[in-house]
Amino acid sequence: MEELVFRGAMMNFFANTKKLPTVQVALVTSAIFTMMHFSPALIPVVFVVGLVLATLRLKTGSLQPCIAAHTTSNTMFVLLAYPR
């Protein structure tokens, strides 16, 4: 769902409606993505993940790689947070 909102609708909104350059679109959507995660300790990590996902969307023009990368990222964070 996050990819549909952030890398889909929101990136399109800022690129098409606000006419922001692609670098600004990636930065703005990544910043909003970071703020929505409510974790001050993880701000740098979440921001970088947002930038990577935004870049992936811009490079591929598709949400599918973003969804796969986001799923992988979330899985890694869960595995690291809850070791066996």
Secondary structure, DSSP 8 states (H G I E B T S, - for coil): -HIIIIIIIIHHIIIIIS---HHHHHHHHHHHHHHTT--GGGHHHHHHHHHHHHHHHHHHS-SHHHHHHHHHHHHHHHHHHS--
